[in-house]
């Protein structure tokens, strides 16, 4: 994930410096681990989630409408057979990990409270449960801590 998360955050920071931070990197790595176990980039559920970040269509479309032009998200699209920007945007989420990471980061950025401090696994878990997953799903801070905590601690050993 370091070859995806850090370059994506650096790209977004060209437009808005606050988007690149250690806490954002930890939250994104944790989100990918807890959402997909880094095993499935296409999950066909009743929500048709896409990418390791399990991004739903509505979330991707909302982020694209709100931030797509400002952050030039079209530059993250693979230079492939562009059917149309909007359909290509959604279609690329399962295989274009940088685009999916950017959508996830911008989705978190729209939350009305700041990110927890780097290394605060419990705080990151609470933030993920509150702002990333829709209510009434199995989103609990404990799930984040149990699933993503070991990976975050391995990548950032000081994390608690």
Beta strands, then each sheet from edge to edge (+ up, - down):
strand 1: 42-43
strand 2: 49-50
sheet 1: 1+ 2-
end
